[in-house]
């Protein structure tokens, strides 16, 4: 099969693949891991037309990607992602949805300096804006705060190794420029292609133990993410059921998180009841967007209800207050998410982790780390 693929030009291979995957719900055929990898490489290298690239990505999604197809697409994306090593025992790689938040005020960014203060250097990855939601992202919040969001991977690694900072942000445009270059194509596709699922699993900065954290909404996704996390080389991984598919669970219901503690371990389930185990008593699921923020805004060919820049301002305001010790939904969202991550990497009880996280919020250590990075 590999020999046959090598004998085909990118256009010939894509034609052959499309003829099989784009023939309807009953007649479409699956392709091999090697074919999926070669096809995705041809898209990343812009060796095929945008029309054929879009058809391939849409057809895969409509057919529903197989495990082999997901792995093949990821193999190609891994090959086109830069990777460096840090002189650290542990690094936590946090990937919130690349398309951001539109229904809640995001809180996950502020977990980074908390984990760093507790001995686990952490960074998040993403882009400024991408479809289908074009929401508020870590990039937008950090840019507003004054952070250089386009640092090189080596510069971010230096910050992770810096005992006064220990956290950072790495943009996809830096570690995977070819993938980043598909933004316009993805905008034209509109719906979520396989790229959206897999791009969050980028592994650009490694340590002795590299831990991956992401979120999900739909039940079929945790085993897919954990399979892909192993393929990306993560030593451990946890996938949290969070609001808007992010890493922050609802404050109003049991939190579910699927994980593996090492590559050879079986997948396991962590369940946390915020009210019973952590005495979290909130009337909201997440930090609500103020009603006055809602207005029709035109952005990148789509109409949205809330300007993501306004969400970013509110997130930064409430985030700084929470890191300063203020109480409320923002603090509880940060503390719950950070506690689940800390439990995963430290193996301590969830109640002990919650106490440690709140101590860091009360004593201002995380706030100091946040400001030190700016």
WOSUL-V898647 format. One record per residue. PHI is phi as a letter, one per 30 degrees, with the letter a starting at -180 (999 if undefined). OMEGA is omega in radians with two decimals (* if undefined). Layout:
# WOSUL-V898647
phi:PHI omega:OMEGA
phi:PHI omega:OMEGA
This chain:
# WOSUL-V898647
phi:999 omega:-3.13
phi:d omega:3.13
phi:d omega:3.12
phi:d omega:3.14
phi:d omega:-3.12
phi:d omega:-3.12
phi:d omega:-3.14
phi:c omega:3.00
phi:d omega:3.11
phi:e omega:3.14
phi:d omega:3.13
phi:d omega:3.13
phi:d omega:-3.11
phi:d omega:3.10
phi:d omega:-3.14
phi:d omega:-3.12
phi:d omega:-3.12
phi:d omega:3.12
phi:d omega:-3.13
phi:c omega:-3.04
phi:d omega:-3.04
phi:c omega:-3.13
phi:c omega:3.05
phi:j omega:-3.03
phi:d omega:-3.09
phi:c omega:-3.04
phi:c omega:-3.13
phi:d omega:-3.12
phi:c omega:3.09
phi:d omega:3.07
phi:c omega:-3.09
phi:d omega:3.07
phi:e omega:-3.12
phi:d omega:3.12
phi:d omega:3.11
phi:d omega:3.12
phi:d omega:-3.12
phi:d omega:3.13
phi:d omega:3.14
phi:d omega:3.08
phi:d omega:3.14
phi:d omega:3.08
phi:d omega:-3.14
phi:d omega:-3.13
phi:d omega:3.13
phi:h omega:3.14
phi:c omega:3.08
phi:b omega:-3.09
phi:d omega:3.08
phi:d omega:3.14
phi:d omega:-3.13
phi:d omega:3.09
phi:d omega:-3.12
phi:d omega:3.14
phi:d omega:3.13
phi:e omega:-3.09
phi:d omega:3.13
phi:d omega:-3.11
phi:d omega:3.09
phi:e omega:-3.11
phi:d omega:-3.11
phi:d omega:3.10
phi:d omega:-3.00
phi:i omega:-3.04
phi:d omega:3.03
phi:d omega:3.07
phi:e omega:-3.13
phi:d omega:3.14
phi:d omega:3.08
phi:e omega:-3.13
phi:d omega:3.13
phi:d omega:3.09
phi:d omega:3.13
phi:d omega:3.10
phi:e omega:3.13
phi:d omega:3.14
phi:d omega:3.06
phi:d omega:-3.13
phi:d omega:-3.11
phi:c omega:3.06
phi:c omega:3.10
phi:d omega:-3.14
phi:b omega:3.08
phi:b omega:-3.13
phi:c omega:3.05
phi:c omega:3.12
phi:d omega:-3.08
phi:b omega:3.07
phi:d omega:-3.08
phi:b omega:2.96
phi:b omega:3.10
phi:c omega:-3.13
phi:c omega:-3.08
phi:c omega:-3.12
phi:b omega:2.98
phi:d omega:3.12
phi:e omega:-3.13
phi:d omega:-3.11
phi:d omega:2.93
phi:i omega:-3.03
phi:c omega:3.09
phi:b omega:-3.07
phi:c omega:3.12
phi:b omega:3.02
phi:d omega:-3.09
phi:d omega:-3.09
phi:b omega:-2.99
phi:d omega:-3.12
phi:e omega:-3.00
phi:d omega:3.01
phi:d omega:-3.03
phi:e omega:-3.13
phi:d omega:3.10
phi:d omega:3.12
phi:d omega:3.12
phi:d omega:3.13
phi:d omega:-3.11
phi:c omega:2.99
phi:j omega:-3.13
phi:b omega:3.10
phi:e omega:-2.99
phi:b omega:3.01
phi:b omega:3.03
phi:c omega:-3.13
phi:b omega:3.12
phi:l omega:3.10
phi:b omega:3.11
phi:d omega:-3.10
phi:a omega:3.08
phi:a omega:3.13
phi:d omega:0.16
phi:d omega:-3.04
phi:c omega:-3.08
phi:h omega:-3.05
phi:c omega:-3.14
phi:d omega:-3.07
phi:c omega:3.04
phi:e omega:3.12
phi:e omega:-3.10
phi:d omega:-3.11
phi:d omega:-3.10
phi:d omega:3.08
phi:d omega:3.09
phi:d omega:-3.14
phi:d omega:3.12
phi:j omega:3.13
phi:d omega:2.99
phi:d omega:-3.04
phi:d omega:-3.14
phi:c omega:3.06
phi:d omega:3.08
phi:d omega:3.11
phi:d omega:3.11
phi:d omega:3.12
phi:d omega:3.09
phi:d omega:3.10
phi:d omega:3.10
phi:d omega:3.12
phi:d omega:3.09
phi:d omega:-3.14
phi:d omega:3.14
phi:d omega:-3.05
phi:d omega:3.10
phi:d omega:-3.10
phi:c omega:3.05
phi:i omega:3.12
phi:b omega:-3.14
phi:a omega:3.10
phi:b omega:3.13
phi:b omega:-3.06
phi:d omega:-3.14
phi:e omega:3.13
phi:d omega:3.14
phi:d omega:-3.01
phi:c omega:3.11
phi:b omega:-3.05
phi:d omega:3.12
phi:d omega:3.09
phi:d omega:3.10
phi:e omega:-3.12
phi:d omega:3.13
phi:c omega:-3.07
phi:e omega:-3.10
phi:d omega:3.09
phi:e omega:-3.13
phi:d omega:3.09
phi:d omega:3.13
phi:d omega:3.13
phi:d omega:3.11
phi:i omega:-3.09
phi:d omega:-3.07
phi:d omega:3.07
phi:d omega:3.13
phi:e omega:3.12
phi:e omega:-3.09
phi:d omega:3.11
phi:d omega:-2.92
phi:d omega:-3.03
phi:d omega:-3.12
phi:d omega:-3.09
phi:d omega:3.08
phi:d omega:-3.08
phi:b omega:-3.01
phi:d omega:-3.13
phi:b omega:-3.10
phi:c omega:3.01
phi:b omega:3.09
phi:e omega:3.05
phi:b omega:-3.11
phi:c omega:-3.05
phi:c omega:-3.10
phi:c omega:3.12
phi:b omega:3.00
phi:b omega:-3.10
phi:b omega:3.10
phi:a omega:3.04
phi:c omega:-3.03
phi:d omega:-3.00
phi:e omega:-3.11
phi:d omega:-2.96
phi:d omega:-3.09
phi:e omega:3.12
phi:d omega:3.09
phi:d omega:3.14
phi:d omega:-3.11
phi:d omega:3.05
phi:d omega:-3.12
phi:d omega:3.10
phi:d omega:3.07
phi:d omega:-3.13
phi:d omega:3.11
phi:d omega:3.08
phi:j omega:3.13
phi:d omega:-3.12
phi:d omega:3.02
phi:b omega:-3.12
phi:a omega:3.05
phi:b omega:-3.09
phi:c omega:-2.97
phi:c omega:3.04
phi:d omega:-3.02
phi:b omega:3.10
phi:d omega:-3.09
phi:h omega:3.11
phi:i omega:-3.12
phi:c omega:-3.05
phi:c omega:3.14
phi:c omega:-3.12
phi:d omega:3.02
phi:d omega:3.08
phi:d omega:-2.98
phi:c omega:-3.13
phi:b omega:-3.13
phi:d omega:3.12
phi:c omega:3.08
phi:c omega:3.10
phi:b omega:3.13
phi:c omega:-3.05
phi:a omega:2.83
phi:b omega:-3.06
phi:c omega:2.96
phi:a omega:-2.98
phi:e omega:-3.09
phi:d omega:-3.07
phi:d omega:3.05
phi:d omega:3.04
phi:d omega:-3.14
phi:b omega:-3.14
phi:b omega:3.02
phi:c omega:3.10
phi:b omega:-3.14
phi:b omega:3.07
phi:c omega:-3.03
phi:e omega:-3.08
phi:d omega:-3.05
phi:d omega:-3.06
phi:c omega:-3.04
phi:b omega:-3.14
phi:h omega:3.06
phi:d omega:-3.09
phi:b omega:-3.13
phi:b omega:3.14
phi:d omega:-3.11
phi:c omega:3.11
phi:d omega:-3.09
phi:a omega:-3.13
phi:d omega:-3.05
phi:d omega:3.01
phi:d omega:3.13
phi:e omega:-3.10
phi:e omega:-3.08
phi:d omega:3.12
phi:d omega:-3.02
phi:d omega:3.08
phi:a omega:-3.13
phi:d omega:-3.14
phi:b omega:3.11
phi:c omega:-3.11
phi:b omega:3.07
phi:h omega:3.04
phi:i omega:3.11
phi:b omega:3.12
phi:c omega:-3.14
phi:b omega:-3.10
phi:d omega:-3.07
phi:b omega:3.09
phi:d omega:-3.13
phi:d omega:3.09
phi:d omega:3.09
phi:d omega:3.09
phi:d omega:3.14
phi:d omega:3.12
phi:d omega:-3.12
phi:d omega:3.12
phi:d omega:-3.13
phi:d omega:3.13
phi:d omega:-3.09
phi:d omega:3.11
phi:d omega:3.11
phi:d omega:3.11
phi:d omega:-3.14
phi:d omega:3.10
phi:d omega:3.09
phi:c omega:3.07
phi:j omega:-3.13
phi:d omega:3.12
phi:c omega:3.12
phi:k omega:-3.08
phi:e omega:-3.14
phi:d omega:3.13
phi:d omega:-3.11
phi:d omega:3.08
phi:d omega:3.13
phi:d omega:-3.07
phi:d omega:-3.14
phi:d omega:-3.13
phi:d omega:-3.14
phi:d omega:-3.13
phi:d omega:3.11
phi:d omega:3.12
phi:d omega:-3.13
phi:d omega:3.09
phi:e omega:-3.11
phi:d omega:-3.05
phi:d omega:-3.06
phi:c omega:-3.10
phi:i omega:3.06
phi:d omega:3.11
phi:d omega:-3.12
phi:d omega:3.13
phi:d omega:3.09
phi:d omega:3.13
phi:d omega:-3.14
phi:d omega:3.09
phi:d omega:-3.14
phi:d omega:3.14
phi:d omega:-3.12
phi:d omega:3.05
phi:d omega:-3.14
phi:d omega:3.10
phi:d omega:-3.10
phi:d omega:-3.07
phi:d omega:3.05
phi:i omega:-3.09
phi:d omega:-3.14
phi:d omega:3.09
phi:d omega:3.13
phi:d omega:3.10
phi:d omega:3.12
phi:d omega:-3.10
phi:d omega:-3.12
phi:d omega:-3.08
phi:d omega:-3.05
phi:d omega:*
